[in-house]
């Protein structure tokens, strides 16, 4: 794995309740990392929480058990035909009929077979490799700052893509494959809500490697706490002052 060279220290300045986690998709077994504790069988999204709470780096291997559909999405195993036909979603009452669940599967991002054999996880203060994605878990106020660091110098639109089930696909795989920053609300994802992995006000942001350096640099430059966010009165006053000033300048020959 490529050693960490990107300066990510600005993310520590947020003092997030849970640390950001770097994730790496690997064909070969990573050196210098211990495996996920063998007697723990977790879902892919639970591995994110494990890295946050244990505050230690580890890797998950295709030879280990996984408690949900993570290995299917990672291309480590095939989906059972009864599941692919949509039977589970109908019985969970997430979908009206199996056909809706089946149709939804056609849009879910996943890796081709045998491309990913290992997935490395490391919380920010133990991150020693350049991550493929950096996952930030926070509340709306801090999420606004993180997302604004994407559009601050680029004008890029915010993007949120997810589905009621298989939410981990949009958290891990979609950002990596698309190169787009993505954010999801865990309360809107069946498994994450059912497993009680995040607080109800959480927002989870996935930043692919193409965006990590730019967003880190923008966070160093931009104003985090905007004066207009202090109160409605301050917002209206500042906005009105700016409009009046611009109108005055526009009238000058």
VOKOLRO-994136 format. One line per 10 residues: number of its first residue (from 1); their letters; for each residue x negated, y, z of N, C-alpha, C, O. Coordinates in Angstrom, 2 decimals. Example, Ala and Ser with C-alpha at 12.3 -4.5 7.8 and 13.67 -1.06 7.14 Angstrom:
BEGIN
1	as	-13.19/-5.69/7.80/-12.30/-4.50/7.80/-13.20/-3.30/7.80/-14.24/-3.32/8.46; -12.85/-2.25/7.08/-13.67/-1.06/7.14/-12.90/0.03/7.87/-13.41/1.14/8.04;
END
This chain:
BEGIN
1	xxxxxxxxxx	-0.84/-1.20/0.00/0.00/0.00/0.00/-0.88/1.25/0.00/-1.94/1.27/0.62; -0.43/2.26/-0.69/-1.16/3.52/-0.74/-1.08/4.19/0.63/0.01/4.38/1.16; -2.23/4.56/1.22/-2.22/5.22/2.54/-1.47/6.55/2.48/-1.45/7.21/1.44; -0.89/6.92/3.58/-0.13/8.17/3.65/-1.06/9.37/3.46/-2.04/9.52/4.19; -0.75/10.21/2.48/-1.50/11.43/2.23/-0.61/12.67/2.32/-1.09/13.78/2.56; 0.70/12.48/2.12/1.64/13.59/2.19/1.80/14.05/3.63/1.98/13.23/4.54; 1.73/15.35/3.85/1.90/15.91/5.19/3.39/15.97/5.53/4.14/16.78/4.99; 3.81/15.10/6.42/5.22/15.02/6.81/5.47/15.60/8.20/6.54/15.41/8.77; 4.47/16.29/8.74/4.57/16.77/10.12/5.73/17.74/10.32/6.25/17.86/11.43; 6.15/18.44/9.26/7.25/19.39/9.39/8.53/18.72/9.83/9.37/19.34/10.49;
11	xxxxxxxxxx	8.71/17.44/9.48/9.93/16.73/9.89/9.97/16.49/11.40/11.05/16.39/11.98; 8.79/16.41/12.02/8.75/16.22/13.47/9.26/17.47/14.20/9.71/17.38/15.34; 9.18/18.62/13.54/9.60/19.88/14.16/11.11/19.92/14.41/11.58/20.75/15.20; 11.87/19.06/13.76/13.31/19.02/13.99/13.66/18.42/15.35/14.71/18.72/15.91; 12.76/17.59/15.88/13.07/16.85/17.11/14.37/16.06/16.97/15.25/16.11/17.83; 14.47/15.32/15.86/15.64/14.49/15.63/15.85/13.52/16.80/14.88/13.06/17.41; 17.10/13.22/17.10/17.38/12.23/18.14/16.83/10.86/17.76/16.41/10.08/18.62; 16.85/10.57/16.46/16.24/9.35/15.95/15.21/9.75/14.90/15.49/10.61/14.07; 14.03/9.15/14.92/12.99/9.58/13.99/13.30/9.21/12.54/13.96/8.20/12.30; 12.84/10.01/11.59/12.91/9.59/10.19/12.13/8.30/10.00/11.18/8.02/10.73;
21	xxxxxxxxxx	12.54/7.51/9.01/11.90/6.21/8.77/11.45/6.13/7.32/12.23/6.39/6.40; 10.20/5.77/7.12/9.68/5.53/5.78/9.92/4.08/5.40/9.72/3.17/6.21; 10.34/3.86/4.15/10.66/2.52/3.66/9.87/2.26/2.38/9.74/3.15/1.54; 9.35/1.06/2.25/8.57/0.67/1.07/9.05/-0.68/0.55/9.20/-1.62/1.33; 9.31/-0.77/-0.76/9.72/-2.03/-1.40/8.47/-2.67/-2.02/7.75/-2.03/-2.78; 8.22/-3.93/-1.69/6.95/-4.55/-2.05/7.12/-5.92/-2.69/8.00/-6.70/-2.33; 6.26/-6.19/-3.65/6.19/-7.53/-4.23/5.27/-8.41/-3.37/5.58/-9.58/-3.13; 4.15/-7.84/-2.92/3.18/-8.58/-2.11/3.35/-8.25/-0.62/3.81/-7.17/-0.26; 2.96/-9.18/0.22/3.04/-9.00/1.67/2.16/-7.83/2.10/0.99/-7.77/1.71; 2.69/-6.91/2.88/1.90/-5.74/3.29/0.86/-6.10/4.35/1.11/-6.91/5.24;
31	xxxxxxxxxx	-0.30/-5.49/4.24/-1.35/-5.67/5.24/-1.13/-4.71/6.40/-0.63/-3.60/6.23; -1.53/-5.17/7.58/-1.51/-4.28/8.73/-0.16/-4.09/9.40/-0.05/-3.28/10.32; 0.86/-4.81/8.97/2.18/-4.71/9.59/2.60/-6.06/10.14/2.28/-7.11/9.57; 3.32/-6.04/11.25/3.88/-7.25/11.82/5.26/-7.49/11.23/5.93/-6.54/10.82; 5.70/-8.74/11.17/7.05/-9.01/10.66/8.12/-8.61/11.66/7.86/-8.49/12.86; 9.31/-8.41/11.16/10.46/-8.22/12.03/10.52/-9.40/13.00/10.28/-10.54/12.60; 10.84/-9.13/14.25/10.85/-10.19/15.26/11.62/-11.39/14.74/12.79/-11.26/14.37; 10.99/-12.59/14.68/11.60/-13.76/14.05/12.97/-14.16/14.58/13.82/-14.63/13.83; 13.19/-13.97/15.90/14.48/-14.40/16.45/15.58/-13.35/16.29/16.68/-13.51/16.82; 15.28/-12.28/15.56/16.29/-11.26/15.28/16.80/-11.42/13.86/16.02/-11.39/12.91;
41	xxxxxxxxxx	18.11/-11.61/13.72/18.72/-11.64/12.39/19.57/-10.39/12.26/20.63/-10.27/12.89; 19.10/-9.46/11.45/19.75/-8.16/11.32/20.22/-7.94/9.89/19.72/-8.56/8.96; 21.17/-7.04/9.74/21.55/-6.58/8.41/20.50/-5.56/7.96/19.72/-5.08/8.78; 20.49/-5.24/6.67/19.52/-4.28/6.16/19.67/-2.93/6.84/18.67/-2.31/7.19; 20.90/-2.47/7.03/21.09/-1.17/7.68/20.71/-1.23/9.16/20.30/-0.22/9.73; 20.85/-2.39/9.79/20.42/-2.54/11.18/18.89/-2.48/11.30/18.37/-2.07/12.33; 18.19/-2.88/10.24/16.72/-2.78/10.27/16.28/-1.33/10.34/15.28/-1.01/10.99; 17.01/-0.44/9.68/16.73/0.98/9.79/16.84/1.43/11.25/15.96/2.11/11.76; 17.92/1.03/11.90/18.14/1.39/13.31/17.07/0.75/14.20/16.61/1.36/15.16; 16.68/-0.48/13.88/15.62/-1.16/14.64/14.32/-0.36/14.59/13.65/-0.20/15.61;
51	xxxxxxxxxx	13.97/0.15/13.42/12.76/0.96/13.28/12.88/2.27/14.07/11.91/2.75/14.65; 14.08/2.84/14.08/14.30/4.09/14.81/14.20/3.89/16.31/13.57/4.69/17.00; 14.81/2.84/16.81/14.89/2.63/18.25/13.66/1.95/18.84/13.24/2.27/19.95; 13.07/1.01/18.09/11.88/0.33/18.59/10.64/1.19/18.42/9.64/1.02/19.13; 10.72/2.14/17.47/9.62/3.06/17.17/8.33/2.31/16.80/7.23/2.75/17.13; 8.50/1.19/16.12/7.33/0.44/15.66/7.52/0.06/14.20/8.65/-0.16/13.76; 6.42/-0.01/13.44/6.53/-0.43/12.04/6.63/-1.95/11.94/6.13/-2.67/12.80; 7.28/-2.43/10.89/7.40/-3.87/10.66/7.80/-4.09/9.21/8.11/-3.14/8.49; 7.78/-5.36/8.80/8.28/-5.68/7.46/9.30/-6.81/7.54/9.27/-7.65/8.44; 10.20/-6.79/6.58/11.19/-7.87/6.42/10.80/-8.65/5.18/10.52/-8.07/4.13;
61	xxxxxxxxxx	10.79/-9.98/5.29/10.40/-10.84/4.18/11.59/-11.63/3.66/12.54/-11.90/4.39; 11.53/-11.99/2.40/12.63/-12.73/1.79/12.84/-14.10/2.45/13.92/-14.68/2.32; 11.84/-14.62/3.14/11.95/-15.91/3.82/12.75/-15.81/5.11/13.12/-16.83/5.69; 13.01/-14.57/5.57/13.76/-14.38/6.81/15.25/-14.29/6.52/15.68/-13.99/5.41; 16.03/-14.55/7.57/17.48/-14.45/7.46/17.91/-12.98/7.56/17.25/-12.17/8.21; 19.02/-12.66/6.91/19.59/-11.31/6.95/21.07/-11.45/7.18/21.70/-12.37/6.65; 21.65/-10.55/7.98/23.00/-10.74/8.50/24.12/-10.18/7.64/25.27/-10.20/8.06; 23.81/-9.69/6.45/24.86/-9.13/5.61/24.54/-9.41/4.14/24.22/-10.54/3.79; 24.63/-8.39/3.29/24.39/-8.58/1.85/23.07/-7.98/1.40/22.81/-7.85/0.20; 22.22/-7.61/2.36/20.97/-6.95/2.03/20.09/-7.73/1.07/19.53/-7.16/0.13;
71	xxxxxxxxxx	19.95/-9.03/1.31/19.08/-9.83/0.45/19.64/-9.94/-0.97/18.88/-10.07/-1.93; 20.94/-9.89/-1.09/21.56/-9.90/-2.43/21.22/-8.61/-3.17/20.85/-8.63/-4.34; 21.35/-7.49/-2.48/21.08/-6.19/-3.09/19.60/-6.02/-3.41/19.23/-5.33/-4.36; 18.74/-6.65/-2.60/17.30/-6.58/-2.82/16.82/-7.56/-3.89/15.64/-7.60/-4.22; 17.74/-8.35/-4.44/17.40/-9.33/-5.47/16.71/-10.57/-4.93/16.06/-11.30/-5.67; 16.86/-10.81/-3.62/16.20/-11.94/-2.97/17.04/-13.21/-3.02/16.51/-14.31/-2.86; 18.33/-13.07/-3.24/19.19/-14.24/-3.36/20.43/-13.88/-4.17/20.76/-12.71/-4.35; 21.12/-14.90/-4.67/22.32/-14.70/-5.47/23.55/-14.53/-4.57/23.58/-15.03/-3.45; 24.53/-13.83/-5.08/25.79/-13.70/-4.35/26.65/-14.93/-4.57/26.72/-15.46/-5.68; 27.29/-15.39/-3.52/28.22/-16.52/-3.64/29.35/-16.14/-4.60/29.80/-14.99/-4.61;
81	xxxxxxxxxx	29.80/-17.10/-5.39/30.82/-16.81/-6.40/32.13/-16.31/-5.78/32.80/-15.46/-6.36; 32.49/-16.85/-4.62/33.74/-16.40/-3.99/33.63/-14.94/-3.56/34.61/-14.20/-3.59; 32.41/-14.54/-3.16/32.21/-13.14/-2.77/32.21/-12.24/-4.00/32.82/-11.17/-3.99; 31.53/-12.67/-5.05/31.44/-11.85/-6.26/32.80/-11.69/-6.92/33.04/-10.70/-7.62; 33.68/-12.64/-6.71/35.03/-12.53/-7.29/35.90/-11.51/-6.55/36.98/-11.16/-7.02; 35.41/-11.03/-5.39/36.13/-9.99/-4.67/36.98/-10.46/-3.51/37.78/-9.69/-2.98; 36.82/-11.71/-3.11/37.69/-12.26/-2.07/37.50/-11.61/-0.71/38.46/-11.44/0.04; 36.26/-11.24/-0.38/35.99/-10.72/0.96/36.67/-9.37/1.17/37.34/-9.16/2.18; 36.50/-8.46/0.22/37.07/-7.13/0.37/38.58/-7.12/0.51/39.13/-6.30/1.24; 39.24/-8.05/-0.18/40.70/-8.14/-0.06/41.09/-8.58/1.34/42.02/-8.03/1.94;
91	xxxxxxxxxx	40.37/-9.58/1.87/40.69/-10.09/3.21/40.35/-9.10/4.31/40.97/-9.10/5.37; 39.36/-8.25/4.06/39.02/-7.20/5.02/40.02/-6.05/4.97/40.00/-5.16/5.82; 40.90/-6.07/3.96/41.89/-5.01/3.74/41.25/-3.69/3.30/41.85/-2.62/3.41; 40.01/-3.78/2.82/39.35/-2.61/2.26/39.89/-2.33/0.86/40.02/-1.18/0.45; 40.22/-3.41/0.13/40.73/-3.30/-1.23/42.12/-3.93/-1.31/42.44/-4.85/-0.56; 42.93/-3.41/-2.21/44.29/-3.91/-2.39/44.30/-5.36/-2.84/45.03/-6.20/-2.31; 43.45/-5.65/-3.85/43.34/-7.00/-4.37/41.88/-7.31/-4.68/41.04/-6.41/-4.71; 41.60/-8.58/-4.89/40.24/-8.99/-5.21/39.72/-8.30/-6.47/38.52/-8.04/-6.59; 40.61/-8.01/-7.40/40.19/-7.39/-8.65/39.53/-6.04/-8.42/38.58/-5.68/-9.12; 40.03/-5.28/-7.44/39.44/-3.97/-7.13/38.05/-4.13/-6.53/37.13/-3.37/-6.86;
101	xxxxxxxxxx	37.91/-5.12/-5.66/36.60/-5.42/-5.07/35.62/-5.86/-6.16/34.47/-5.44/-6.15; 36.07/-6.70/-7.08/35.21/-7.16/-8.18/34.78/-5.98/-9.06/33.61/-5.87/-9.43; 35.73/-5.11/-9.39/35.42/-3.96/-10.24/34.39/-3.06/-9.58/33.51/-2.53/-10.25; 34.51/-2.89/-8.28/33.57/-2.05/-7.54/32.14/-2.60/-7.60/31.19/-1.83/-7.69; 32.00/-3.92/-7.56/30.67/-4.54/-7.60/29.88/-4.16/-8.85/28.65/-4.17/-8.84; 30.58/-3.83/-9.93/29.89/-3.52/-11.18/29.12/-2.21/-11.11/28.29/-1.92/-11.97; 29.39/-1.42/-10.08/28.76/-0.10/-9.96/27.68/-0.05/-8.88/26.99/0.96/-8.75; 27.55/-1.11/-8.11/26.62/-1.09/-6.98/25.18/-1.31/-7.45/24.91/-2.30/-8.14; 24.25/-0.42/-7.10/22.86/-0.61/-7.51/22.20/-1.76/-6.76/22.44/-1.94/-5.57; 21.38/-2.51/-7.44/20.63/-3.58/-6.80/19.38/-3.87/-7.61/19.28/-3.50/-8.79;
111	xxxxxxxxxx	18.42/-4.53/-6.98/17.18/-4.89/-7.66/17.38/-6.17/-8.47/18.19/-7.02/-8.11; 16.64/-6.28/-9.57/16.64/-7.52/-10.33/16.02/-8.63/-9.48/15.31/-8.36/-8.51; 16.30/-9.84/-9.84/15.83/-11.00/-9.08/14.31/-11.04/-8.98/13.60/-10.83/-9.97; 13.83/-11.31/-7.77/12.41/-11.58/-7.49/11.49/-10.38/-7.70/10.28/-10.56/-7.83; 12.02/-9.17/-7.72/11.19/-7.97/-7.83/10.68/-7.54/-6.46/9.52/-7.13/-6.31; 11.54/-7.64/-5.46/11.20/-7.24/-4.09/11.13/-8.49/-3.21/12.10/-9.24/-3.09; 9.98/-8.70/-2.61/9.79/-9.82/-1.69/9.65/-9.38/-0.23/9.86/-10.17/0.69; 9.31/-8.11/-0.06/9.12/-7.57/1.29/9.64/-6.14/1.32/9.60/-5.43/0.32; 10.12/-5.73/2.49/10.51/-4.34/2.70/9.85/-3.87/3.99/10.06/-4.46/5.05; 9.04/-2.82/3.89/8.34/-2.28/5.06/9.10/-1.10/5.63/9.63/-0.27/4.89;
121	xxxxxxxxxx	9.15/-1.03/6.96/9.81/0.06/7.68/8.81/0.66/8.67/8.05/-0.07/9.30; 8.81/1.98/8.79/7.95/2.63/9.78/8.55/3.96/10.22/8.85/4.80/9.36; 8.74/4.18/11.52/9.19/5.49/12.00/8.10/6.53/11.74/6.93/6.19/11.59; 8.49/7.78/11.70/7.61/8.86/11.26/6.26/8.86/11.97/5.23/8.99/11.32; 6.25/8.74/13.31/4.98/8.87/14.02/4.10/7.63/13.90/2.97/7.62/14.38; 4.62/6.58/13.26/3.81/5.37/13.03/3.67/5.08/11.54/3.26/3.99/11.15; 4.02/6.05/10.71/3.99/5.87/9.26/2.57/6.03/8.73/1.97/7.10/8.86; 2.03/4.98/8.14/0.65/5.00/7.63/0.58/4.82/6.12/-0.50/4.88/5.54; 1.72/4.61/5.46/1.76/4.39/4.02/2.67/5.42/3.36/3.57/5.97/3.99; 2.43/5.67/2.07/3.30/6.56/1.31/4.64/5.84/1.10/4.67/4.81/0.44;
131	xxxxxxxxxx	5.73/6.37/1.64/7.01/5.68/1.53/7.65/5.83/0.15/7.43/6.82/-0.54; 8.43/4.83/-0.23/9.25/4.94/-1.44/10.46/5.83/-1.19/10.90/6.58/-2.06; 10.98/5.74/0.03/12.06/6.63/0.46/11.83/6.99/1.93/11.32/6.19/2.71; 12.22/8.19/2.28/12.20/8.64/3.66/13.65/8.85/4.08/14.38/9.62/3.45; 14.06/8.16/5.13/15.46/8.20/5.56/15.58/9.01/6.84/14.93/8.71/7.84; 16.42/10.03/6.80/16.62/10.94/7.92/18.04/10.75/8.45/19.01/10.84/7.69; 18.16/10.51/9.73/19.46/10.39/10.39/19.64/11.57/11.33/18.80/11.80/12.20; 20.72/12.31/11.16/20.89/13.51/11.97/22.35/13.92/12.01/23.24/13.19/11.57; 22.59/15.12/12.56/23.95/15.66/12.62/24.10/16.76/11.57/23.10/17.18/10.99; 25.32/17.23/11.30/25.54/18.14/10.18/24.67/19.40/10.18/24.22/19.82/9.11;
141	xxxxxxxxxx	24.44/20.02/11.33/23.66/21.24/11.37/22.24/21.05/10.86/21.76/21.85/10.05; 21.58/20.00/11.31/20.22/19.72/10.83/20.24/19.17/9.41/19.32/19.42/8.64; 21.28/18.43/9.07/21.40/17.90/7.71/21.50/19.03/6.70/20.98/18.92/5.59; 22.15/20.12/7.07/22.26/21.27/6.17/20.89/21.82/5.84/20.62/22.19/4.70; 20.01/21.88/6.82/18.66/22.40/6.61/17.86/21.46/5.72/17.18/21.91/4.79; 17.94/20.16/5.99/17.20/19.18/5.20/17.66/19.22/3.75/16.84/19.24/2.83; 18.97/19.22/3.53/19.48/19.23/2.16/19.17/20.55/1.46/18.91/20.57/0.25; 19.19/21.65/2.19/18.86/22.94/1.58/17.41/22.99/1.12/17.08/23.72/0.18; 16.55/22.22/1.77/15.15/22.19/1.35/14.99/21.54/-0.02/13.96/21.71/-0.67; 15.99/20.81/-0.46/15.95/20.24/-1.81/16.31/21.30/-2.85/15.63/21.43/-3.87;
151	xxxxxxxxxx	17.34/22.05/-2.60/17.84/23.02/-3.59/17.13/24.37/-3.50/17.24/25.19/-4.42; 16.42/24.62/-2.40/15.79/25.92/-2.11/14.95/26.44/-3.27/15.07/27.61/-3.64; 14.10/25.60/-3.84/13.20/26.05/-4.91/13.59/25.51/-6.29/12.92/25.79/-7.28; 14.68/24.75/-6.34/15.02/24.07/-7.60/16.42/24.37/-8.11/16.67/24.30/-9.31; 17.34/24.73/-7.19/18.74/24.90/-7.59/19.44/23.57/-7.81/20.55/23.53/-8.34; 18.79/22.46/-7.40/19.37/21.14/-7.59/20.67/21.00/-6.80/20.79/21.51/-5.69; 21.65/20.30/-7.38/22.93/20.08/-6.71/22.80/19.03/-5.62/22.01/18.09/-5.74; 23.59/19.18/-4.57/23.68/18.13/-3.56/24.37/16.93/-4.19/25.24/17.08/-5.04; 23.97/15.74/-3.76/24.53/14.53/-4.34/24.87/13.55/-3.22/24.03/13.25/-2.38; 26.09/13.07/-3.20/26.48/12.03/-2.24/27.21/10.93/-2.99/28.29/11.15/-3.53;
161	xxxxxxxxxx	26.60/9.76/-3.01/27.22/8.61/-3.65/27.21/7.44/-2.69/26.17/7.08/-2.14; 28.37/6.86/-2.50/28.46/5.67/-1.66/29.76/4.96/-1.98/30.54/5.41/-2.82; 29.98/3.87/-1.31/31.17/3.06/-1.50/31.61/2.54/-0.13/30.81/2.54/0.81; 32.86/2.11/0.01/33.33/1.71/1.34/32.64/0.48/1.92/32.61/0.31/3.14; 32.09/-0.36/1.06/31.28/-1.49/1.53/29.96/-1.47/0.75/29.84/-0.76/-0.26; 28.98/-2.23/1.20/27.64/-2.23/0.60/27.01/-0.84/0.62/26.31/-0.46/-0.32; 27.26/-0.10/1.67/26.72/1.24/1.78/25.20/1.28/1.77/24.60/2.27/1.37; 24.57/0.18/2.21/23.10/0.15/2.24/22.51/0.26/0.84/21.37/0.71/0.69; 23.26/-0.13/-0.18/22.77/-0.02/-1.56/22.52/1.44/-1.92/21.58/1.75/-2.65; 23.37/2.32/-1.42/23.26/3.75/-1.74/22.27/4.45/-0.83/21.80/5.54/-1.14;
171	xxxxxxxxxx	21.95/3.82/0.27/21.01/4.38/1.23/19.57/4.01/0.87/18.65/4.81/1.02; 19.39/2.78/0.39/18.05/2.27/0.10/17.73/2.23/-1.40/16.69/2.72/-1.82; 18.61/1.64/-2.18/18.26/1.29/-3.55/18.58/2.41/-4.54/17.75/2.71/-5.41; 19.74/3.02/-4.42/20.10/4.09/-5.35/19.09/5.23/-5.39/18.69/5.63/-6.48; 18.65/5.78/-4.25/17.68/6.88/-4.32/16.37/6.47/-4.98/15.79/7.23/-5.75; 15.91/5.26/-4.69/14.66/4.78/-5.27/14.77/4.60/-6.78/13.87/5.01/-7.52; 15.86/4.01/-7.23/16.01/3.74/-8.66/16.37/4.98/-9.46/15.96/5.10/-10.61; 17.12/5.88/-8.88/17.60/7.06/-9.60/16.67/8.26/-9.47/16.64/9.14/-10.33; 15.91/8.30/-8.38/15.09/9.47/-8.10/15.88/10.62/-7.53/15.38/11.75/-7.47; 17.14/10.36/-7.11/18.00/11.40/-6.55/18.05/11.33/-5.03/18.12/10.25/-4.45;
181	xxxxxxxxxx	18.00/12.49/-4.40/18.26/12.55/-2.97/19.73/12.23/-2.76/20.60/12.74/-3.47; 20.02/11.39/-1.78/21.41/11.00/-1.52/21.70/11.14/-0.04/20.81/10.99/0.80; 22.95/11.43/0.29/23.34/11.43/1.71/24.69/10.73/1.85/25.54/10.80/0.96; 24.86/10.05/2.97/26.11/9.35/3.22/26.60/9.65/4.63/25.82/10.04/5.50; 27.88/9.45/4.83/28.50/9.56/6.14/28.80/8.14/6.61/29.71/7.52/6.08; 28.06/7.61/7.58/28.23/6.21/8.00/29.67/5.86/8.41/30.10/4.72/8.24; 30.39/6.83/8.95/31.78/6.58/9.37/32.66/6.19/8.19/33.75/5.65/8.39; 32.21/6.46/6.96/32.99/6.13/5.76/32.59/4.79/5.16/33.13/4.39/4.13; 31.64/4.10/5.80/31.16/2.82/5.28/31.57/1.72/6.25/31.24/1.76/7.44; 32.29/0.73/5.74/32.93/-0.30/6.58/31.95/-0.98/7.53/32.19/-1.04/8.73;
191	xxxxxxxxxx	30.85/-1.50/7.01/29.92/-2.25/7.84/29.19/-1.40/8.86/29.02/-1.82/10.01; 28.77/-0.21/8.46/28.06/0.66/9.39/28.96/1.11/10.53/28.53/1.20/11.68; 30.21/1.39/10.20/31.17/1.77/11.24/31.48/0.58/12.13/31.50/0.71/13.36; 31.73/-0.59/11.53/32.07/-1.77/12.30/30.95/-2.24/13.21/31.20/-2.74/14.30; 29.71/-2.09/12.76/28.55/-2.51/13.57/28.14/-1.44/14.60/27.25/-1.67/15.41; 28.80/-0.30/14.55/28.54/0.79/15.49/27.06/1.17/15.49/26.42/1.24/16.55; 26.52/1.42/14.30/25.09/1.70/14.17/24.74/3.16/14.39/23.63/3.48/14.83; 25.68/4.06/14.10/25.40/5.48/14.19/26.53/6.19/14.93/27.65/5.68/14.98; 26.24/7.34/15.51/27.29/8.11/16.15/28.25/8.63/15.09/27.90/8.72/13.91; 29.45/8.96/15.51/30.50/9.31/14.56/30.20/10.59/13.78/30.78/10.80/12.71;
201	xxxxxxxxxx	29.32/11.45/14.30/29.01/12.70/13.60/27.75/12.60/12.76/27.26/13.61/12.25; 27.20/11.40/12.60/25.93/11.25/11.88/26.06/11.44/10.38/27.09/11.12/9.77; 24.99/11.96/9.80/24.78/12.00/8.35/23.41/11.40/8.10/22.45/11.73/8.78; 23.33/10.51/7.11/22.05/9.85/6.81/21.61/10.29/5.41/22.36/10.15/4.44; 20.41/10.82/5.33/19.87/11.35/4.08/18.71/10.48/3.61/17.81/10.18/4.39; 18.74/10.08/2.35/17.66/9.29/1.76/16.91/10.14/0.74/17.50/10.64/-0.23; 15.62/10.30/0.96/14.79/11.14/0.10/13.81/10.25/-0.66/12.93/9.66/-0.04; 13.92/10.14/-1.99/12.98/9.32/-2.75/11.62/9.99/-2.85/11.49/11.20/-2.65; 10.61/9.20/-3.17/9.23/9.68/-3.13/8.98/10.90/-4.01/8.12/11.72/-3.70; 9.73/11.03/-5.11/9.52/12.19/-5.99/9.84/13.51/-5.29/9.28/14.55/-5.63;
211	xxxxxxxxxx	10.74/13.46/-4.31/11.22/14.67/-3.66/10.55/14.94/-2.32/10.62/16.07/-1.82; 9.91/13.97/-1.73/9.37/14.13/-0.37/8.39/15.30/-0.27/8.56/16.13/0.61; 7.37/15.40/-1.14/6.42/16.51/-1.00/7.07/17.89/-1.19/6.76/18.83/-0.46; 7.98/17.99/-2.16/8.61/19.28/-2.42/9.49/19.71/-1.26/9.47/20.87/-0.86; 10.26/18.80/-0.72/11.14/19.16/0.39/10.33/19.49/1.64/10.69/20.40/2.39; 9.24/18.76/1.86/8.38/19.07/3.00/7.78/20.47/2.87/7.74/21.22/3.84; 7.33/20.81/1.66/6.76/22.14/1.44/7.81/23.23/1.60/7.55/24.27/2.20; 9.01/22.99/1.06/10.08/23.98/1.19/10.48/24.20/2.64/10.80/25.32/3.04; 10.46/23.14/3.43/10.80/23.27/4.85/9.79/24.16/5.57/10.14/24.86/6.52; 8.55/24.14/5.12/7.53/24.99/5.73/7.74/26.46/5.36/7.38/27.35/6.13;
221	xxxxxxxxxx	8.33/26.70/4.21/8.46/28.06/3.70/9.78/28.73/4.04/9.79/29.92/4.37; 10.87/28.01/3.98/12.19/28.62/4.05/12.62/28.95/5.48/12.04/28.46/6.44; 13.63/29.80/5.59/14.24/30.12/6.88/15.21/29.01/7.25/16.16/28.74/6.52; 14.98/28.37/8.36/15.84/27.25/8.76/17.21/27.72/9.21/18.24/27.28/8.70; 17.21/28.62/10.17/18.47/29.05/10.79/18.87/30.41/10.21/18.31/31.44/10.57; 19.83/30.38/9.31/20.24/31.59/8.60/21.07/32.50/9.51/21.96/32.02/10.21; 20.77/33.79/9.51/21.51/34.72/10.36/23.02/34.65/10.16/23.79/34.78/11.11; 23.44/34.44/8.92/24.87/34.40/8.61/25.59/33.23/9.26/26.82/33.22/9.32; 24.83/32.26/9.75/25.46/31.10/10.38/25.71/31.31/11.88/26.27/30.45/12.55; 25.29/32.47/12.39/25.47/32.70/13.83/26.92/32.96/14.20/27.39/32.56/15.26;
231	xxxxxxxxxx	27.64/33.65/13.30/29.05/33.96/13.57/29.72/34.41/12.28/29.06/34.79/11.32; 31.05/34.36/12.28/31.80/34.83/11.12/31.55/36.32/10.89/31.40/36.76/9.76; 31.51/37.07/11.99/31.31/38.52/11.89/29.95/38.83/11.26/29.83/39.73/10.42; 28.93/38.08/11.68/27.59/38.32/11.14/27.53/37.93/9.66/26.88/38.59/8.85; 28.22/36.83/9.33/28.27/36.42/7.92/28.91/37.49/7.06/28.35/37.87/6.03; 30.08/37.98/7.47/30.78/38.99/6.67/29.99/40.29/6.61/29.94/40.94/5.57; 29.37/40.66/7.73/28.61/41.89/7.76/27.39/41.82/6.85/27.13/42.76/6.09; 26.64/40.74/6.92/25.45/40.60/6.09/25.82/40.55/4.61/25.20/41.20/3.78; 26.85/39.76/4.30/27.28/39.63/2.91/27.75/40.97/2.35/27.43/41.33/1.23; 28.53/41.69/3.16/29.02/42.98/2.73/27.91/43.98/2.51/27.93/44.75/1.55;
241	xxxxxxxxxx	26.92/43.97/3.40/25.78/44.89/3.27/24.99/44.60/1.99/24.58/45.52/1.29; 24.78/43.34/1.69/24.05/42.94/0.49/24.80/43.39/-0.76/24.20/43.94/-1.69; 26.11/43.16/-0.81/26.91/43.55/-1.96/26.88/45.06/-2.18/26.75/45.55/-3.31; 27.01/45.79/-1.07/27.01/47.25/-1.18/25.65/47.76/-1.67/25.58/48.67/-2.49; 24.58/47.17/-1.19/23.23/47.57/-1.59/22.99/47.28/-3.07/22.43/48.10/-3.79; 23.41/46.10/-3.50/23.22/45.72/-4.91/24.04/46.61/-5.84/23.59/47.01/-6.91; 25.29/46.90/-5.40/26.15/47.76/-6.22/25.54/49.15/-6.37/25.60/49.74/-7.44; 24.96/49.65/-5.29/24.33/50.97/-5.31/23.13/51.00/-6.25/22.96/51.94/-7.02; 22.31/49.96/-6.18/21.13/49.88/-7.03/21.51/49.71/-8.50/20.83/50.21/-9.39; 22.61/48.98/-8.74/23.05/48.74/-10.11/23.53/50.01/-10.79/23.52/50.10/-12.02;
251	xxx	23.96/51.01/-9.99/24.44/52.27/-10.55/23.34/53.21/-10.97/23.58/54.15/-11.72; 22.11/52.98/-10.49/21.00/53.84/-10.84/20.57/53.61/-12.27/20.52/52.46/-12.72; 20.26/54.69/-13.01/19.86/54.56/-14.40/18.48/53.88/-14.51/17.97/53.68/-15.61;
END
